[in-house]
Amino acid sequence: MCHFRHRAHDDPFLEPGLQDITAWVDFTLLAEACTAAGFTLAGFCTQAHLLAALGADREMSRLAAADEHRFARLATRRAG
């Protein structure tokens, strides 16, 4: 599913680099398939917990330096 200027469509090549692209993933089905293939499931977590564990807030602080306005822009910026 793609989103460009508040409109949804299904062509990921329509506006390359300008649109948001998302996918729906059944993580339970993925985990079951991986387990069946011999992988070990470490666990599930939210995207927020993953980003915090990866230190996204520290990287934002580093990028913003002492500019609190830039930090706020980084915190609210959407990918895409």
C-alpha positions as CSV (number, residue, x, y, z in Angstrom):
1,M,0.0,0.0,0.0
2,C,1.4,3.4,-1.0
3,H,0.4,6.9,0.2
4,F,1.1,10.1,-1.6
5,R,-0.4,13.5,-0.7
6,H,-3.1,11.9,1.5
7,R,-4.1,9.5,-1.3
8,A,-3.7,5.7,-1.2
9,H,-2.7,3.6,-4.2
10,D,-0.9,0.4,-5.0
11,D,1.9,1.4,-7.4
12,P,5.3,1.6,-5.6
13,F,6.9,3.0,-8.7
14,L,4.5,5.9,-9.2
15,E,6.3,8.5,-7.0
16,P,9.7,6.9,-6.1
17,G,11.3,8.7,-3.1
18,L,8.2,10.9,-2.5
19,Q,5.6,8.5,-1.2
20,D,5.2,6.4,1.9
21,I,5.1,2.6,1.3
22,T,3.7,0.3,3.9
23,A,3.0,-3.4,4.2
24,W,0.8,-5.6,6.4
25,V,2.7,-8.4,8.0
26,D,1.2,-11.3,9.9
27,F,4.0,-11.6,12.5
28,T,2.5,-14.7,14.1
29,L,2.5,-16.5,10.8
30,L,6.0,-15.3,10.1
31,A,7.2,-16.5,13.5
32,E,5.5,-19.9,13.0
33,A,7.2,-20.3,9.5
34,C,10.6,-19.3,10.9
35,T,10.2,-21.7,13.8
36,A,9.3,-24.5,11.4
37,A,12.4,-23.7,9.4
38,G,14.6,-24.1,12.5
39,F,14.9,-20.5,13.8
40,T,14.4,-19.6,17.4
41,L,11.9,-16.8,18.3
42,A,13.5,-14.3,20.6
43,G,10.1,-12.6,21.2
44,F,7.8,-9.9,20.0
45,C,8.0,-6.2,20.8
46,T,6.4,-2.9,19.6
47,Q,8.1,-0.7,17.1
48,A,8.5,1.9,19.9
49,H,10.4,-0.6,22.1
50,L,12.6,-1.7,19.2
51,L,13.5,1.9,18.3
52,A,14.2,2.7,22.0
53,A,16.4,-0.4,22.4
54,L,18.3,0.6,19.2
55,G,19.0,4.0,20.7
56,A,16.9,6.1,18.3
57,D,16.5,8.8,20.9
58,R,20.3,9.1,21.5
59,E,20.8,9.4,17.7
60,M,18.2,12.1,17.5
61,S,19.9,14.0,20.4
62,R,23.2,13.6,18.6
63,L,21.8,14.9,15.3
64,A,20.0,17.8,17.0
65,A,22.9,18.8,19.3
66,A,21.5,21.6,21.5
67,D,18.8,22.7,19.0
68,E,15.5,21.7,20.8
69,H,13.5,22.7,17.7
70,R,15.5,20.4,15.5
71,F,15.0,17.6,18.0
72,A,11.2,18.2,17.9
73,R,11.2,18.1,14.1
74,L,13.2,14.8,14.2
75,A,10.7,13.4,16.7
76,T,7.7,14.2,14.6
77,R,9.2,13.5,11.1
78,R,7.7,10.7,9.2
79,A,9.7,8.4,7.0
80,G,9.2,8.6,3.3
